[in-house]
Every structure is written in structure tokens, then in C-alpha cells.
Amino acid sequence: MRHLNVFMLLLAAGVPAWPAAADVTIKEAVSKKAGAEKVQAERTTFVRGLSMRVDARRGDKSQSTIYDAASGRIILLNPGKRSAEIHDAAATSTDVERKLPSGRVSAELTPTGQAKELLGVRCEEYAFVVTAPIDVKSEVLFSLRGTVWIARQAPGLEDYLSFSRAALKAQFVFGDFESKSAVLALVRGQTELYRRVAALGGVPYAIDLAFKFDGTGMAIGLANKMAGGTTYTAATTVDTQALPDDLFTIPQGWTTTTKSPKGGER
């Protein structure tokens, strides 16, 4: 489930003064096909001040992640086990950079000139190509290609972008930062895509992407047959209603563990 929490990313450095009430909720439907697996999921992202929470649900399974920019913590919530894992954002970022340097991730976004309304908001279409190696030493690339519809006048846009700036300063890694190989490459690629969208000053309302290994030979073909696929993500609602404080805290009575980047406990 954790790899579904791949969203809401970064911008430029600097944290602006924060308004007294800065809440936004984005609900999304996610359809994914990878190899023989097909997944239908729902994701809800809540932003309030310097905190963000992402709830991902697939069938009867759910997981939540809280990103607290003020404290520099990433908190993984497991409702089924009533437990929480706390990760230091800076240490996690350093570990991910060691496994897959950001300098080896490339991304290109190109406007297509097309525009349409989604949820009553004007969105502009961009084509993208993002590539990342499957590990630090590999020459095999994992690529993401597709289109994204970007809203530049969305409800809660400034709050969304302001949190993105704070997230960059806190060195957040979004997605399954404990994963390896192709999954980490996918996380890195999607992270870079969302960072670029935020840098354009917008919110992604729909993303249609295909992911696969780039290269030739029987091994690459087999890998794409087993792990290549597509993902379509679309916002279903966006609103700015006030959010409760306890949405961004660990529930009382839950077991709490502080984790090191390599999986050790403290």
C-alpha cells in the first residue's frame, strides 16, 4: 500500500508566512495496471499549514502518512495494527539519495497547447517524459511517459504550493522510501513529475502515465511484461473546508516506534 502514497510534492526553497486558516482536501481515484495486477484505489490528501496527510485505500486495506514540515517528521499510520512509525525526514532523504541519486533522474514537461475543464477548473495539458535508473550503479532506466492536466487556479492552490515549499525545505521524500530497484525508481520518477508540476504553479488534476524499463533484449522484455504498466489518476473533489487538528496527529493509545533509515528501531 505504501507505494500508493506517492503524491503532493516540492517546489522552490523558502517558507512563506502562513495564513491563519490554510486547509485544502483533494480526493483522487487511482487506476493502475502492472503486469497481471489491476488495482483500483482511492487517495485523499489533506493540507493544513505545515502539515499534510495522505490517506490511501485499496479495497478493505488502508494506510495513512503524515508529513510534518514543522518537526521534519514523516509518520506512517497503520490503522489495522493501531501502530505508527516515525521517520526523520532529513535522514530518510539522505538514505534515498545514497540508493538512487536525484542527479540521475531527468524530467521534461512540454505544453501541448490543449486545455479543458476538470471539476469546473481550467486545466492545461502537458506531455512528460521522466527517467530514473533502477539503482545507483545500473544503466537500465525506468521511464514514465504520458500527459498531465494542470490547474493553475484551483481551490486552495496557494496553500498547496506553500506546503510544497515547506516540504522541500524539510527534505521530505514522498512515496515508498524503503523500497528498492524499480519501485524506488518509480517513486523517484513520480516525485520529480509532481515537483515539476508544482514548479509551474499548479495542481495536477489528472495524470495518464505508462511506466516501463527502457532498453533492448530478452531480459528487458520480460521485465516489462511482468512489471510494466499504466496508471491513471484523477481528482474527484477539491475543497477548502476547515480540517480538524487531530487529523495530523497520532491517535491516542496507538503503539509508536521511531525508525532509522535502514529499518532499525530506536
FENFEN-V353700 format. One record per residue. N is the residue number from 0. RES is the residue in one small letter. SS is DSSP state (hx for helix, st for strand, lp for the rest). Layout:
# FENFEN-V353700
[[N,RES,SS] [N,RES,SS]]
This chain:
# FENFEN-V353700
[[0,m,lp] [1,r,hx] [2,h,hx] [3,l,hx] [4,n,lp] [5,v,lp] [6,f,lp] [7,m,lp] [8,l,lp] [9,l,lp] [10,l,lp] [11,a,lp] [12,a,lp] [13,g,lp] [14,v,lp] [15,p,lp] [16,a,lp] [17,w,lp] [18,p,lp] [19,a,lp] [20,a,lp] [21,a,lp] [22,d,st] [23,v,st] [24,t,st] [25,i,st] [26,k,st] [27,e,st] [28,a,st] [29,v,st] [30,s,st] [31,k,st] [32,k,st] [33,a,st] [34,g,lp] [35,a,lp] [36,e,st] [37,k,st] [38,v,st] [39,q,st] [40,a,st] [41,e,st] [42,r,st] [43,t,st] [44,t,st] [45,f,st] [46,v,st] [47,r,st] [48,g,lp] [49,l,lp] [50,s,st] [51,m,st] [52,r,st] [53,v,st] [54,d,st] [55,a,st] [56,r,st] [57,r,st] [58,g,lp] [59,d,lp] [60,k,st] [61,s,st] [62,q,st] [63,s,st] [64,t,st] [65,i,st] [66,y,st] [67,d,st] [68,a,lp] [69,a,lp] [70,s,lp] [71,g,lp] [72,r,st] [73,i,st] [74,i,st] [75,l,st] [76,l,st] [77,n,st] [78,p,lp] [79,g,lp] [80,k,lp] [81,r,lp] [82,s,st] [83,a,st] [84,e,st] [85,i,st] [86,h,st] [87,d,st] [88,a,hx] [89,a,hx] [90,a,hx] [91,t,hx] [92,s,hx] [93,t,hx] [94,d,hx] [95,v,hx] [96,e,hx] [97,r,hx] [98,k,hx] [99,l,lp] [100,p,lp] [101,s,hx] [102,g,hx] [103,r,hx] [104,v,lp] [105,s,st] [106,a,st] [107,e,st] [108,l,st] [109,t,st] [110,p,st] [111,t,st] [112,g,st] [113,q,st] [114,a,st] [115,k,st] [116,e,st] [117,l,st] [118,l,lp] [119,g,lp] [120,v,st] [121,r,st] [122,c,st] [123,e,st] [124,e,st] [125,y,st] [126,a,st] [127,f,st] [128,v,st] [129,v,st] [130,t,st] [131,a,st] [132,p,st] [133,i,lp] [134,d,lp] [135,v,lp] [136,k,lp] [137,s,lp] [138,e,lp] [139,v,lp] [140,l,st] [141,f,st] [142,s,st] [143,l,st] [144,r,st] [145,g,st] [146,t,st] [147,v,st] [148,w,st] [149,i,st] [150,a,st] [151,r,lp] [152,q,lp] [153,a,lp] [154,p,lp] [155,g,lp] [156,l,hx] [157,e,hx] [158,d,hx] [159,y,hx] [160,l,hx] [161,s,hx] [162,f,hx] [163,s,hx] [164,r,hx] [165,a,hx] [166,a,hx] [167,l,hx] [168,k,hx] [169,a,lp] [170,q,lp] [171,f,lp] [172,v,lp] [173,f,lp] [174,g,lp] [175,d,lp] [176,f,lp] [177,e,lp] [178,s,lp] [179,k,lp] [180,s,hx] [181,a,hx] [182,v,hx] [183,l,hx] [184,a,hx] [185,l,hx] [186,v,hx] [187,r,hx] [188,g,hx] [189,q,hx] [190,t,hx] [191,e,hx] [192,l,hx] [193,y,hx] [194,r,hx] [195,r,hx] [196,v,hx] [197,a,hx] [198,a,hx] [199,l,lp] [200,g,lp] [201,g,lp] [202,v,st] [203,p,st] [204,y,st] [205,a,st] [206,i,st] [207,d,st] [208,l,st] [209,a,st] [210,f,st] [211,k,st] [212,f,st] [213,d,st] [214,g,lp] [215,t,lp] [216,g,lp] [217,m,hx] [218,a,hx] [219,i,hx] [220,g,hx] [221,l,hx] [222,a,hx] [223,n,hx] [224,k,hx] [225,m,hx] [226,a,hx] [227,g,lp] [228,g,st] [229,t,st] [230,t,st] [231,y,st] [232,t,st] [233,a,st] [234,a,st] [235,t,st] [236,t,st] [237,v,st] [238,d,st] [239,t,lp] [240,q,lp] [241,a,lp] [242,l,lp] [243,p,lp] [244,d,hx] [245,d,hx] [246,l,hx] [247,f,hx] [248,t,lp] [249,i,lp] [250,p,lp] [251,q,lp] [252,g,lp] [253,w,lp] [254,t,st] [255,t,st] [256,t,st] [257,t,st] [258,k,st] [259,s,lp] [260,p,lp] [261,k,lp] [262,g,lp] [263,g,lp] [264,e,st] [265,r,lp]]
